[in-house]
């Protein structure tokens, strides 16, 4: 799933995960990104901020977590959950 950054409401660090909350036409979607055991959630959030603020974005897309491509903003990220 792709979400516009303008719709990002919050990123919260939880026990071994980051929870991203987005405004959507249907209300609110929450997506969890799993982190490896005993990861530092703050370091993962800082990596996300660096990806978002990096320039230029030649194709307009910032990849935070992509299970298909195995691409993640931080090395502690291991999987992305379904939107709920």
Order of alpha helices (4+ residues) and beta strands (2+ residues): beta-beta-beta-alpha-beta-beta-beta
